[in-house]
């Protein structure tokens, strides 16, 4: 059986998800929707997509199995809810939602309709992440104590949706969500308290942010994110017996590695793996076909939203905040 995917929107990230869908023998890219009819037709021709719709609602009414949503952040929840109500499974680009309550609404709707909704953190499905988890569980760094991670790049596009507060813009929601999501996964516990600072741009969104997230088990994440520095991603995982450096934690590819430091020795460990997004597609296929639960549960999305809301509040007030939600 081929699972028929519909692309709700023509965002730039689609250029990575389309080849990943086509890499599977269980899926096909069947349709795309754009509110600009001419743009949609041109897009479908460029990517060889057989059906194109001039509205998102028309796409949701079509004979499809999975909807991929790559709209601006503030539109994720309403269109996810509409897709689920129309009977579709959903892969939504991160972050799925901007509040914990909205994640609950999505989870309740998905459960009621027996549909699968997945938040698009592709790194979690990659072989590199599995190898990192194996190393830590195997005692390579001893007991986990702290994490240090960041994601920055220069945002030079005027009127970009990431600079619009009404669309859920800002560096935290765009790239800061990665180290925060990654940190919670490795810590294995919910965030309990945060302390942060941010610098706002002329539009009112955070253009850089940094802080500390303390998890319920005492592990700390020191993070930073921003639109004001050159492209950089990293995660350093520190334990009682060693340190694990991950140069490409959030966008692993076919050739990746981590570096394990223990005492005076350092070991490069190649992790390999599929091209970006391929394993994410396979995971959703398995879940949609009822073979297993998705690897990234919505509970993680709820916790992420609650944590970033608390970080924003801490930066606004200049005080540490408990994570509620």
SERO-4910 file (N, C-alpha, C, O; in steps of 0.05 Angstrom, whole numbers):
BEGIN
 pado doro    nc1    nc2    nc3   cac1   cac2   cac3    cc1    cc2    cc3    oc1    oc2    oc3
  Unk    A     17    -24      0      0      0      0     17     25      0     36     27     16
  Unk    A     12     44    -18     26     69    -18     10     90     -2    -14     94     -6
  Unk    A     24    103     17     12    124     32     15    150     15     36    157      7
  Unk    A     -8    163     11     -9    187     -6     -5    212     12    -21    217     30
  Unk    A     16    227      6     23    251     21     13    276      7     15    278    -18
  Unk    A      3    295     22     -4    321     11     12    343     25     14    342     50
  Unk    A     24    361     10     40    383     22     23    407     25     13    419      6
  Unk    A     18    415     50      2    439     56     21    463     58     31    469     80
  Unk    A     25    476     35     44    498     34     68    491     17     74    467     11
  Unk    A     82    512      8    105    508    -10    131    520      3    148    531    -11
  Unk    A    134    517     29    157    528     43    183    515     33    184    494     22
  Unk    A    205    530     38    231    521     29    239    494     40    253    478     27
  Unk    A    230    487     65    237    462     77    227    438     61    237    416     64
  Unk    A    206    443     44    195    421     28    216    408     10    214    384      3
  Unk    A    237    423      3    257    412    -15    272    389     -3    284    373    -17
  Unk    A    270    386     24    283    364     38    264    342     44    271    318     43
  Unk    A    239    348     49    219    327     55    211    312     30    205    288     32
  Unk    A    209    325      7    200    311    -17    218    288    -24    208    266    -29
  Unk    A    245    292    -26    262    269    -32    260    247    -11    263    224    -17
  Unk    A    256    255     14    254    235     35    229    218     32    230    193     36
  Unk    A    207    230     25    182    215     20    187    196     -4    178    173     -4
  Unk    A    199    206    -25    203    190    -49    225    169    -46    227    151    -62
  Unk    A    240    170    -24    260    149    -19    247    124     -8    260    103     -6
  Unk    A    222    126      0    208    103     11    190     90    -10    179    103    -27
  Unk    A    189     63     -8    171     49    -27    143     46    -16    126     32    -27
  Unk    A    138     59      7    111     58     19     96     85     16     73     87     25
  Unk    A    109    105      5     97    131      4    100    144    -24    117    136    -40
  Unk    A     83    164    -29     86    180    -53     76    208    -47     58    212    -31
  Unk    A     88    228    -61     79    255    -59     57    258    -79     62    259   -104
  Unk    A     33    261    -70     10    260    -87     -2    287    -94    -14    291   -115
  Unk    A      2    307    -76    -11    333    -81      3    355    -65     17    350    -46
  Unk    A     -2    380    -74      8    403    -60    -13    425    -62    -29    426    -81
  Unk    A    -14    442    -41    -33    464    -41    -18    490    -37      0    492    -21
  Unk    A    -27    511    -52    -17    538    -48    -40    557    -52    -56    553    -70
  Unk    A    -41    578    -36    -63    597    -39    -58    615    -63    -76    629    -72
  Unk    A    -34    614    -74    -28    628    -99    -29    607   -121    -11    591   -124
  Unk    A    -50    608   -137    -54    587   -157    -31    584   -177    -23    562   -183
  Unk    A    -21    606   -187      1    605   -206     26    593   -193     41    578   -205
  Unk    A     31    602   -168     54    591   -154     51    561   -150     71    546   -153
  Unk    A     28    553   -142     23    524   -138     27    508   -163     40    487   -162
  Unk    A     18    518   -186     21    503   -211     51    501   -218     60    480   -226
  Unk    A     65    523   -215     94    523   -221    109    504   -202    127    490   -211
  Unk    A    101    505   -177    114    487   -157    110    458   -164    128    442   -164
  Unk    A     85    451   -171     78    424   -177     94    414   -202    103    392   -204
  Unk    A     97    432   -222    112    425   -246    141    421   -240    154    402   -250
  Unk    A    152    439   -223    181    436   -216    187    410   -201    207    398   -207
  Unk    A    169    402   -183    174    379   -167    159    354   -177    160    333   -164
  Unk    A    146    356   -200    133    333   -212    112    321   -192    112    297   -187
  Unk    A     95    339   -182     73    330   -164     47    329   -180     40    349   -193
  Unk    A     33    307   -180     11    303   -199    -13    321   -194    -27    328   -213
  Unk    A    -19    328   -169    -44    344   -164    -36    369   -149    -19    369   -131
  Unk    A    -50    391   -156    -45    417   -143    -72    429   -137    -90    429   -153
  Unk    A    -74    441   -113    -99    454   -104    -94    483    -97    -73    490    -87
  Unk    A   -114    499   -103   -111    528    -99   -120    537    -71   -119    561    -65
  Unk    A   -127    518    -54   -133    525    -26   -126    501     -8   -125    478    -17
  Unk    A   -120    507     17   -112    486     36   -136    467     42   -133    443     45
  Unk    A   -160    479     43   -184    463     48   -189    443     26   -198    420     31
  Unk    A   -184    450      1   -187    431    -21   -167    408    -18   -174    385    -24
  Unk    A   -143    414    -10   -124    392     -5   -134    373     16   -132    349     13
  Unk    A   -145    384     38   -154    367     60   -178    350     52   -183    329     64
  Unk    A   -193    359     32   -216    344     22   -208    322      2   -225    305     -6
  Unk    A   -183    321     -5   -173    302    -25   -168    275    -13   -167    272     11
  Unk    A   -165    255    -30   -160    227    -22   -130    224    -15   -114    216    -32
  Unk    A   -124    231     10    -96    230     19    -94    216     46   -115    213     60
  Unk    A    -70    208     53    -67    195     79    -52    212     99    -59    212    123
  Unk    A    -32    226     90    -15    242    108    -12    270     97     -8    274     74
  Unk    A    -14    290    115    -11    318    108     15    328    121     19    324    145
  Unk    A     32    339    105     57    352    115     52    382    116     46    394     96
  Unk    A     55    394    140     49    422    145     75    437    149     90    432    168
  Unk    A     80    457    132    105    472    134     99    502    134    114    518    124
  Unk    A     76    509    145     67    537    147     81    552    170     95    539    185
  Unk    A     78    578    172     89    593    195     79    581    221     57    570    222
  Unk    A     94    585    243     89    572    268     61    576    279     48    557    289
  Unk    A     50    600    277     24    605    288      1    591    274    -21    589    284
  Unk    A      6    581    250    -14    566    234    -13    536    238    -30    522    227
  Unk    A      7    526    252     10    497    255    -15    484    269    -25    465    258
  Unk    A    -23    495    291    -45    483    306    -71    483    291    -84    462    288
  Unk    A    -80    507    281   -106    506    267   -107    488    243   -127    474    239
  Unk    A    -86    486    228    -86    469    204    -82    440    211    -91    422    197
  Unk    A    -67    435    233    -65    407    242    -92    397    251   -100    374    245
  Unk    A   -107    413    266   -133    405    276   -152    400    252   -168    381    253
  Unk    A   -151    417    232   -168    413    209   -161    388    193   -178    374    183
  Unk    A   -135    383    191   -126    359    177   -135    334    191   -144    315    178
  Unk    A   -132    334    217   -140    311    233   -170    307    231   -180    284    227
  Unk    A   -186    328    232   -215    326    230   -223    316    203   -244    303    200
  Unk    A   -206    321    182   -212    311    155   -203    282    151   -207    271    130
  Unk    A   -191    270    172   -184    242    171   -156    236    163   -149    213    156
  Unk    A   -138    256    165   -110    252    157    -91    249    181    -96    261    202
  Unk    A    -70    235    177    -47    236    195    -31    261    188    -34    272    166
  Unk    A    -15    271    207     -1    296    203     28    294    212     34    285    234
  Unk    A     46    303    194     73    310    202     75    341    200     73    352    179
  Unk    A     79    354    223     80    383    224    108    392    231    121    382    249
  Unk    A    117    411    215    144    422    221    144    434    250    125    444    260
  Unk    A    168    432    262    171    442    289    169    472    289    175    485    269
  Unk    A    161    484    311    148    471    334    118    467    328    105    484    315
  Unk    A    108    445    336     80    439    331     61    461    342     42    469    328
  Unk    A     67    470    366     49    490    379     66    509    396     89    503    403
  Unk    A     53    531    402     66    552    417     57    554    446     67    570    462
  Unk    A     39    536    454     30    534    482     25    505    488     19    489    471
  Unk    A     28    498    514     23    471    523     -7    464    519    -13    441    512
  Unk    A    -25    483    523    -53    477    520    -60    470    491    -77    453    486
  Unk    A    -47    483    472    -52    476    444    -42    448    437    -55    435    421
  Unk    A    -20    439    449    -11    412    444    -32    393    455    -38    372    443
  Unk    A    -43    399    479    -64    382    490    -88    380    471   -100    359    467
  Unk    A    -96    402    459   -119    403    440   -113    384    416   -130    369    408
  Unk    A    -88    386    406    -81    369    383    -81    340    392    -92    323    377
  Unk    A    -70    334    415    -69    306    424    -97    294    428   -102    271    421
  Unk    A   -115    310    440   -142    301    444   -156    296    417   -170    276    414
  Unk    A   -152    314    398   -165    311    372   -154    286    358   -169    271    346
  Unk    A   -128    282    359   -115    259    346   -125    233    358   -130    214    343
  Unk    A   -127    232    384   -137    208    398   -166    202    390   -174    179    385
  Unk    A   -182    224    389   -211    220    383   -215    210    354   -232    193    349
  Unk    A   -198    219    336   -200    211    308   -183    187    300   -183    177    278
  Unk    A   -167    177    320   -148    155    316   -129    162    293   -124    145    276
  Unk    A   -119    186    294    -99    195    275    -72    199    289    -71    202    314
  Unk    A    -51    199    274    -24    204    285    -15    232    278    -17    240    255
  Unk    A     -5    246    298      7    273    294     35    272    305     39    264    328
  Unk    A     54    281    289     82    281    297     95    309    293     91    321    272
  Unk    A    109    317    313    124    342    312    151    338    298    165    319    304
  Unk    A    157    355    278    179    349    260    207    354    270    221    371    259
  Unk    A    216    339    290    244    341    299    258    317    287    260    295    299
  Unk    A    269    320    263    279    298    247    303    285    260    308    261    256
  Unk    A    319    299    276    344    289    288    338    264    305    355    246    307
  Unk    A    314    263    317    309    241    336    306    214    322    309    193    335
  Unk    A    302    214    296    298    189    281    324    179    269    324    157    258
  Unk    A    345    195    270    369    189    255    387    170    271    386    168    295
  Unk    A    404    155    256    422    136    268    441    149    288    449    137    308
  Unk    A    448    174    283    466    188    301    454    190    329    468    186    349
  Unk    A    429    197    330    416    200    356    414    173    371    418    172    395
  Unk    A    409    152    356    409    126    368    436    118    379    438    106    401
  Unk    A    457    126    365    484    120    374    491    136    399    504    126    418
  Unk    A    483    161    400    487    178    423    474    166    448    485    164    469
  Unk    A    449    157    444    434    145    466    448    120    476    449    115    500
  Unk    A    458    104    457    472     79    464    497     85    480    502     72    500
  Unk    A    512    105    472    537    111    485    532    120    514    546    112    533
  Unk    A    512    137    518    506    147    544    495    125    562    502    122    585
  Unk    A    476    109    551    465     87    567    487     66    574    485     53    594
  Unk    A    507     64    556    528     45    561    550     55    580    569     41    585
  Unk    A    547     79    590    566     89    610    590    103    598    610    107    613
  Unk    A    589    111    573    613    123    560    622    148    574    646    154    574
  Unk    A    603    163    585    611    188    599    604    187    629    605    208    642
  Unk    A    596    164    639    588    162    667    560    173    670    543    171    652
  Unk    A    555    184    693    528    195    699    526    223    686    543    240    689
  Unk    A    504    228    672    499    253    658    496    275    679    481    273    698
  Unk    A    510    298    674    509    320    692    499    346    679    482    360    690
  Unk    A    509    352    655    501    378    642    503    376    612    518    359    601
  Unk    A    489    394    599    490    396    570    494    425    562    483    443    575
  Unk    A    508    430    541    513    456    530    508    456    500    521    441    485
  Unk    A    488    471    491    481    469    462    471    495    451    461    512    466
  Unk    A    473    498    425    464    523    413    458    519    383    466    499    371
  Unk    A    445    539    372    439    540    344    436    569    336    418    583    346
  Unk    A    453    578    318    452    606    309    456    607    279    467    589    266
  Unk    A    446    628    267    451    635    239    444    664    234    429    676    250
  Unk    A    454    675    213    448    703    206    421    704    191    419    693    169
  Unk    A    402    718    202    376    721    189    376    748    175    372    769    188
  Unk    A    380    748    149    383    773    134    360    779    115    360    798    101
  Unk    A    339    762    116    317    766     97    296    785    109    285    779    130
  Unk    A    292    807     96    272    826    106    244    815    104    238    800     85
  Unk    A    227    822    123    200    813    123    197    783    124    177    772    115
  Unk    A    217    769    134    215    740    138    195    734    159    192    749    179
  Unk    A    180    712    156    160    704    176    172    700    203    158    702    223
  Unk    A    197    693    204    211    688    230    214    714    246    221    713    270
  Unk    A    211    737    234    213    762    247    186    774    254    184    797    264
  Unk    A    165    760    249    138    770    254    126    757    280    122    733    281
  Unk    A    122    773    301    112    762    326     84    750    323     78    731    337
  Unk    A     68    760    305     41    749    301     42    721    289     22    707    291
  Unk    A     64    714    276     66    687    264     83    668    280     91    647    270
  Unk    A     88    675    305    104    658    322    133    659    316    148    639    317
  Unk    A    143    683    309    171    687    301    189    688    326    180    685    348
  Unk    A    215    691    320    235    693    341    254    670    340    248    648    330
  Unk    A    278    675    350    299    655    349    293    631    366    301    608    359
  Unk    A    280    635    389    274    612    406    256    591    392    262    568    393
  Unk    A    235    601    380    216    582    367    229    571    342    222    548    334
  Unk    A    246    586    328    257    577    303    280    557    307    280    536    295
  Unk    A    300    565    323    324    548    326    330    541    355    342    520    360
  Unk    A    322    558    374    327    552    402    312    527    411    320    513    430
  Unk    A    290    521    397    275    497    404    291    472    401    286    452    414
  Unk    A    311    472    384    327    448    379    344    440    404    340    418    414
  Unk    A    362    457    414    376    448    438    358    443    462    364    426    478
  Unk    A    336    458    464    318    453    486    304    426    484    302    412    504
  Unk    A    295    419    460    283    393    455    303    371    459    297    350    472
  Unk    A    327    375    448    349    355    451    356    351    480    361    328    489
  Unk    A    358    373    495    365    371    523    346    355    540    354    339    556
  Unk    A    320    360    535    300    345    550    301    315    544    298    299    562
  Unk    A    306    309    518    308    281    510    331    267    525    327    245    536
  Unk    A    355    279    525    378    267    538    375    267    568    383    247    581
  Unk    A    365    288    579    361    289    608    342    268    618    345    257    640
  Unk    A    322    262    602    303    242    609    284    251    631    273    234    645
  Unk    A    280    277    634    263    288    654    252    314    644    264    328    628
  Unk    A    229    322    655    217    347    647    232    371    659    245    368    680
  Unk    A    231    393    645    243    418    655    227    427    679    202    426    679
  Unk    A    240    437    700    226    447    723    230    477    727    212    490    737
  Unk    A    253    488    719    258    516    723    276    527    702    294    512    692
  Unk    A    273    552    694    289    565    673    298    592    682    285    605    698
  Unk    A    321    601    671    330    629    675    342    637    649    359    623    638
  Unk    A    333    660    638    341    667    610    343    697    606    331    713    622
  Unk    A    357    704    585    358    732    576    355    732    546    363    713    533
  Unk    A    344    754    535    340    755    506    345    784    496    341    803    512
  Unk    A    352    787    471    354    813    458    333    814    436    332    796    419
  Unk    A    316    834    438    294    837    419    302    854    395    318    873    398
  Unk    A    291    847    372    296    863    348    275    884    344    257    887    361
  Unk    A    276    899    323    257    921    318    228    911    315    210    927    320
  Unk    A    224    886    307    197    876    303    185    866    330    161    861    331
  Unk    A    202    863    350    193    854    376    199    825    382    193    816    405
  Unk    A    209    810    363    216    782    369    244    780    380    261    798    376
  Unk    A    250    758    394    277    754    404    295    746    381    290    727    366
  Unk    A    316    762    378    336    756    357    360    741    368    375    730    353
  Unk    A    362    740    394    381    722    407    371    717    435    357    734    447
  Unk    A    377    693    445    368    686    472    387    665    483    399    649    468
  Unk    A    391    666    509    408    646    522    398    642    551    385    659    562
  Unk    A    405    619    562    396    614    589    403    586    598    419    572    586
  Unk    A    390    579    621    395    553    634    367    540    639    349    553    649
  Unk    A    365    515    631    342    499    638    350    478    658    369    463    653
  Unk    A    337    477    680    342    456    701    320    435    700    296    442    701
  Unk    A    328    410    697    308    389    695    302    377    723    317    382    742
  Unk    A    281    362    725    272    352    751    292    334    764    291    331    788
  Unk    A    310    322    748    330    304    760    356    318    766    376    305    773
  Unk    A    357    345    763    381    360    769    400    365    746    418    382    749
  Unk    A    396    352    723    412    358    700    406    386    689    383    395    690
  Unk    A    427    400    680    423    427    670    430    428    640    449    415    631
  Unk    A    415    445    626    421    451    598    428    481    597    412    498    605
  Unk    A    452    488    586    460    515    581    457    519    550    470    505    535
  Unk    A    439    536    542    432    539    514    435    567    504    435    586    520
  Unk    A    438    570    478    436    596    465    425    593    437    428    571    425
  Unk    A    413    614    427    402    613    400    401    641    389    401    660    404
  Unk    A    401    644    362    399    671    352    401    674    322    408    655    308
  Unk    A    393    698    314    394    706    286    418    725    281    419    736    259
  Unk    A    435    729    300    456    750    298    484    740    296    503    756    298
  Unk    A    488    714    293    515    702    291    515    683    268    495    673    259
  Unk    A    539    677    259    543    658    237    531    631    243    527    624    267
  Unk    A    526    615    222    514    589    226    531    571    244    555    568    239
  Unk    A    519    560    264    533    542    282    513    525    297    493    535    307
  Unk    A    518    499    298    502    481    315    522    464    331    543    456    321
  Unk    A    514    458    355    531    440    371    516    431    396    496    443    405
  Unk    A    525    409    408    515    399    433    538    385    447    551    368    436
  Unk    A    544    393    472    564    380    488    551    368    512    537    381    527
  Unk    A    556    342    515    543    326    536    564    318    557    582    303    550
  Unk    A    562    328    581    582    324    601    572    305    623    550    308    633
  Unk    A    589    286    629    583    267    651    605    265    671    625    280    670
  Unk    A    602    247    690    622    245    711    649    233    701    669    237    714
  Unk    A    648    218    679    672    205    669    682    214    642    703    205    633
  Unk    A    666    231    629    674    239    602    656    259    590    636    267    602
  Unk    A    663    268    566    647    288    551    643    278    522    661    267    510
  Unk    A    618    282    512    611    275    485    605    300    469    586    315    476
  Unk    A    621    306    449    616    329    431    601    320    406    608    300    393
  Unk    A    579    334    400    563    328    376    563    353    358    549    372    364
  Unk    A    579    352    336    581    376    319    555    382    303    549    405    298
  Unk    A    540    361    296    516    366    280    492    352    293    482    332    283
  Unk    A    483    362    316    463    348    331    435    349    319    420    330    322
  Unk    A    428    371    305    400    376    298    394    370    269    371    367    261
  Unk    A    414    369    252    410    363    224    431    343    214    448    349    197
  Unk    A    431    318    226    450    298    218    445    289    189    423    292    179
  Unk    A    466    279    177    464    270    149    477    243    146    480    228    166
  Unk    A    484    236    121    495    209    116    523    205    128    531    183    134
  Unk    A    538    227    131    565    225    143    566    243    167    568    268    165
  Unk    A    565    231    191    565    247    216    583    232    236    589    209    233
  Unk    A    592    247    256    608    235    276    604    250    303    594    272    303
  Unk    A    612    237    324    613    249    351    641    245    361    656    227    351
  Unk    A    649    260    381    676    257    393    673    252    423    661    267    437
  Unk    A    684    230    431    683    222    460    710    229    473    731    219    464
  Unk    A    709    245    494    732    253    509    732    239    536    712    242    551
  Unk    A    752    224    543    755    212    569    783    216    578    802    205    567
  Unk    A    787    231    600    814    238    609    829    252    588    821    273    578
  Unk    A    853    242    581    870    255    561    866    244    533    881    252    515
  Unk    A    846    226    529    842    214    503    816    224    490    797    231    504
  Unk    A    817    225    464    793    233    449    789    213    426    808    205    413
  Unk    A    765    204    422    758    184    402    736    194    384    715    201    393
  Unk    A    742    194    358    721    201    338    705    176    332    716    155    326
  Unk    A    679    179    334    661    156    329    642    164    306    625    182    309
  Unk    A    645    151    283    628    156    260    601    143    265    599    120    274
  Unk    A    580    158    259    553    149    265    537    141    240    519    125    242
  Unk    A    544    152    217    531    144    192    501    151    193    492    168    208
  Unk    A    486    137    177    457    141    177    446    149    150    461    153    131
  Unk    A    420    152    149    405    159    125    408    189    119    417    205    136
  Unk    A    399    197     95    397    226     89    376    238    107    359    224    118
  Unk    A    378    265    111    359    278    128    330    272    121    322    271     98
  Unk    A    313    268    142    284    265    140    275    237    131    251    231    134
  Unk    A    293    221    120    284    194    111    273    177    134    252    166    131
  Unk    A    288    176    156    279    159    178    255    171    192    239    157    204
  Unk    A    252    198    191    228    211    201    203    202    186    182    196    197
  Unk    A    205    201    159    184    192    142    177    163    148    154    156    151
  Unk    A    197    146    151    193    118    157    179    114    184    162     96    186
  Unk    A    186    130    203    174    128    229    144    135    228    128    121    240
  Unk    A    137    156    213    109    163    210     94    142    194     70    136    200
  Unk    A    106    131    174     93    109    159     86     86    178     63     76    177
  Unk    A    105     78    194    100     56    213     76     62    232     59     46    237
  Unk    A     76     87    242     55     95    260     28     97    246      7     88    256
  Unk    A     27    108    221      3    110    206     -9     82    199    -33     79    197
  Unk    A      9     63    195      0     36    188     -5     19    212    -12     -5    210
  Unk    A     -3     31    236     -9     17    261     12     -3    269      6    -21    285
  Unk    A     37      0    259     58    -19    266     72    -13    292     81    -31    306
  Unk    A     73     13    300     84     21    325     77     50    331     67     64    313
  Unk    A     81     58    356     77     86    363     99    103    352    121     93    348
  Unk    A     93    129    346    115    146    336    137    150    356    132    149    381
  Unk    A    161    154    347    184    156    365    184    181    381    195    182    403
  Unk    A    171    202    371    170    228    385    141    233    394    125    242    378
  Unk    A    135    227    419    107    230    428     99    259    432    117    276    436
  Unk    A     74    265    431     64    292    435     69    303    463     69    327    467
  Unk    A     74    285    482     81    295    509    106    311    508    109    330    523
  Unk    A    125    304    491    150    320    488    144    347    476    156    367    484
  Unk    A    125    348    458    117    374    446    104    392    467    109    416    467
  Unk    A     88    380    484     75    396    506     96    407    524     95    431    531
  Unk    A    116    391    531    136    400    550    154    422    537    162    441    550
  Unk    A    160    418    511    176    438    497    162    465    497    174    486    503
  Unk    A    136    465    491    121    490    490    121    504    517    125    528    520
  Unk    A    116    488    538    115    499    565    142    511    573    143    531    586
  Unk    A    164    497    565    190    507    572    197    533    558    207    552    570
  Unk    A    191    535    532    197    559    517    180    583    527    189    605    528
  Unk    A    155    577    533    138    599    545    151    609    570    151    633    575
  Unk    A    161    591    588    173    600    612    199    615    607    206    634    621
  Unk    A    214    607    586    239    621    579    232    649    570    246    668    578
  Unk    A    212    652    554    204    679    545    196    696    569    204    720    571
  Unk    A    182    685    588    173    700    612    197    707    629    198    729    640
  Unk    A    216    689    632    240    694    647    256    717    635    266    735    649
  Unk    A    259    717    608    274    738    595    259    765    597    272    785    600
  Unk    A    233    764    596    217    789    598    219    801    626    221    825    629
  Unk    A    218    784    647    217    795    674    245    797    687    248    811    707
  Unk    A    265    783    676    291    783    688    293    766    713    311    769    729
  Unk    A    275    747    716    275    729    739    272    700    730    261    695    709
  Unk    A    282    681    746    278    653    740    249    646    743    234    658    759
  Unk    A    240    627    726    212    619    726    209    589    727    225    574    716
  Unk    A    188    580    741    181    552    741    168    545    714    155    562    702
  Unk    A    172    521    705    159    511    680    132    500    688    130    480    703
  Unk    A    111    512    677     83    504    684     69    496    659     70    510    639
  Unk    A     56    473    659     40    465    636     44    437    627     32    428    608
***
